[in-house]
Amino acid sequence: MGFAIFTFLVIFLLFVSGGLLLFYREAMLQRIHAVVKPREEQENISGVMQYTGRALGGVVERFESVLPKSQSEVSIAQRRLIRAGFRGDSAIKKFYGAKVLIPVILCVLVTVTGIAQASPFIAYLVALAAGFLAPDFWLSRKIAARQAAIRRGLPDVLDLLVICIEAGQSLDQATARTSRELRLAQPAITDELHVVVLEQRAGRPRTDAWRNFAERSGVDAVRNLASVLIQSEQFGTSAAKTLRIHSDTLRTQRRQKVEEQAAKTSVKLVFPLVFFIFPSLFLVTLGPAVIVISDSFKQFTNR
């Protein structure tokens, strides 16, 4: 039984590692290009990996129609995918295809490794539930990571917007320039700013474009920024001064949050101290005394 569990874990980790290599192929290719690979070889590797990713995505998309779903569920899942940075039309198909394909793969692994022999019902039930919920957990982690990246990059974006506006550019031009300049340093938020620029070029009002930005990101700081910009446009106040004040406010909030987390550290250390460190200290300090007392009682009782 232990060998079967170990074999299942090894095979599952191999599948997960392969999936991570396919999902994070772009980052891996950029690192390889930055270290040793020439441009031509890098382009060949990138083409092969992109073709492999498209082929795998096409296979996953075929399972999308198997899972029954309502229009409201699809809209919610699509909104979550957009917040994670997946705006393609095939993203929703790949997501629901993964919710069908991963449980099947886990059930096959359970059968091959022999884990189902001990308790087939529980083994297959756990495999189906874990495979069905795995894409949701993965998507939640992607959303949280992207939102954290947007929060980290927002003060830098605001500073560059202020510099561009004070240099004589309009807010739209400053947004476009910022999305180009910080593309490598802050890819998550500059990607959203690029969408804002495209929406404005397509004729959408500035207020609607920034509201959509706040809705896509789901970050409270971005919602506050959108509200500040809308109020600045409505009341005719200086956008540069407004953005500078908002940037200072964000940095103050970030510093207060760090101080709050530092203050919670002493409380969080109570549980490790009580359950792990104090028993060891008691054992070291009181152990010899307990042994001596025990020997004394034995001698007393033997008399």
N, C-alpha and C positions, 0 to 999 in steps of 0.2 A: 504493500500500500504506500509506504514512504517513497519507494523508487518510482511508482507511478505518478505521485504528486510532483516529485522532482522533475521527471520527464515532461510533465505537463507545463510546469513553470518555465523550463528551458525553452520549449517550443513556443510558448506564448510570448516570452521575451524576445525570441527571434522574430516573430511576426511583428511585435510592437517596434522593434528596432528598424525593421524594413519599412514599416509605415512612417516612422519618424524621418528616415532618410528621404522618402518620397515627398513628404509634406514640407520638409525644410530644405529642399534641394536648392532653392535660390540662395539662401544664406550660405549653404555649404559651397556653392559655386563661387560666390563672391569672395569667400575666404581663400579658396584655392587660387583664384585669380590674383588676389592681393599678395600671395606668398611666392608661388613658384611658376604657375602655369603661364605659358605664352598665350597671346590673344587667340590665335587660330585654334590651338588645342582646346582652349576654354570654350570657344564657340561650338566645337564639335561635341564636347561633353555636355554642354548646355542643351544642344539640340537633341542628344540621345536621352537625357533626363526628362526634357519636356515631352518628348514622344512617349516615353515610358509612363509619365504622369497622365498624359491624355488617354493612353490606352487603359490604364488602371481606372481612371475616372469614367471612361466609357463602359467598362465592365460593371462598375458600381451603379451607374445610372440605370442599367437594365433592371435592377431589383427595386427601383423606386416605385413602380406601379403595383407591387405586391402588397404594400402596406396601406391599409385604408386610413384616410385622413379627411378632415373637414377643411373648408376654406379658411376658417378662423385659425385653425392650428397651423396651416401653411403660412398665413400672414404673420403669425407670431414667430414662427421659425425663421422666416425670411428677414424679419426685423432683427432678430438675434444674429443672423449671419452677416447682415450689413454692419451691425455694431462690432462684429469680429473682424471686419475688413473684407468679407467675401461678397462682392456685388454682382458676380456673374450670374447669368440665367441658369447655368447648370449647377450652381452651388446647392440649391434646394433639392435637386434631384440626387446629387451625390450624398447629401446629408441623410435623406430618407433611404437611399440605397444602402448606406453604411449601417443604418439601424436594422436592416434585414440581413445583410451579408455577414456582419460581425457575429451575431448569434449563431448563424449556421457554422461559421468557422470554429467558434468555441465548442459547439456541440460535436463537431468532427474531432477536435482535439481531445475532448473528454472521452469519446469512444475509442480513439486510437491509443491513448495513454492508459486506458483501463480504469480510470477513476470511477466510471459509472458502475463498475461491478459491485462495489460496496453498497451504494444506495443510488440506484438509477434515477429515481424521481427527483431527489434533492439535487443531484449533480447536474441533471439537464435543466432543472428549474433555475439553479444559480447561473448556469451558463447562458440561458436565454435572457434572464433578467440583467446580468452584467453586460452582455452584448448589446441589449436594447438601450440601456442607459449610458453606455460608454460614450457614444457621440455627444450626448447632452452634457456630460461632465467635461469632455474635451472642449466643447464649444463654450461652456461657461468659463473655463480657464483662459481660453483665447480672448474672450470679451474682457475679463478682468485684467489680463496683461495689456491689452490694447488701451483700455481706459487708464491704467496706471501710466502708460507711456504718454498718453495725451496730457495727463495732469502734470507729469514731469516737464514736458516740453512747452507747456502753455506760457510760463513766464518768459522764456527765451523768445518765443514767437511775439509776445506783446512788446518786448524791448525792441526787436527789429522792426515791428510795425511803427512804433513811436519814432524810431530813427528815420524810417522812410518818409513818414508823414511830415516830420519836422524839416526834412530835406526838400520838401515841396511837392511830394507826390500825393495823389488822392488816396482815399482808403482802398479803393478797388485796385489801383496800381501797387500800393504797398502790400496788399494781400497776395497779389500775383508774384511780386518780387520775393516776398518771404517764403512762399511755397517753393520757389526755385532755389533760394539760397540755403535753406535748412533741410533740403530734401534728404541728404545723407545723415545729418546729425539727428533729426527728429522725423523719421519717415512716417510715423502714424498720423501725427497732427498735420503735417504738410500734405499728406494725401487727402485729408478732409478739406484742407484749405484749397487744394487744387479743384476739388469738386465744387466748392463755393464759387471759385473763379469761373468755372465752366457754366454753372447755372446763371451767373450774372451776365456772361457773354451771350447766353441763349435768350436773354430778355427777362429773366425772373428778377423781381425787385430785390434790393439788397436785404431788406428786413426778412423776407421769406427765405432767402438763401442762408442767412445766419440762423434763422429758426430751424431750418432743416439740418444744419450742421449740429445744433444742440440736440435735436431729436435723434440723429444718427449716432452720435457719440454716447449719449446717455450719461454725460458727466455734468455734475452740478456746476462746476466752475465754468464750463462752456455755456451753460444756460445763463449763468450770471453775466458772462461776457456778451452774449447775444442781447440780453435785456439792456445792458449798459449802452451798447452801440445803437440799439433802436431808440432809446431815450435820448441819446446824444444827437441823433439825426432829427428827431421830432422837435427838440427844444433848441437846436442850433448851437450847442456848446462845442468846444474844441475837442476833436476826436483824440488828438495826441495827449492832451492833458488827462482826458478820461481814461485812456488806455494806460498811462503811466500810473495813475492812482490805483487802477484795478490791478496792475502788475505788482505794485507794492503791497496791496492787500493780499494777493495770493501768496507772496513770499512770507508775509506775516502769518498767514494761516498755516503755511507749511511748517514754519518754525514752531508755532504753537502745537501743531500735531506731533512734531518730533519730541517736544518737551513733555507732552501728555504721555506718549509712549514710554519715554524715559522714566516718568513718574510711576507708571504701572509696573515697571520692572521689579521693584521691591516686593510688590504684592504677588506677582507671578512667581517669584523665587521662593515663596513660602512653601508651596507644595513639594518641589524637589528637595528642599531642606528637610521637611518633616518626614517624607517617605523614603528618602535615599541617603541623605547625609547624616541626619541625627541618629538613625539606627546603627550606622557604622561607628559613629563616635561613642554611642552608649556601649556597643560591643567591645570597643577597644579599651575604654576607660573602666567600665564596670565588669568586663569579663574576668580579669584576674581576681578581682575581689569576690566575685560569685564562686569561682573555683576554690579559693581559699576557704570561704564560708562553708561550701559543700563538703570539703575535706574535713573541716572541723566538726561538722555535724556527724559525719561518718565515724570519726574517732570517738565522739561522745556516745553515739548509739552502740558502738562495739563494746564499750565498757559496760 
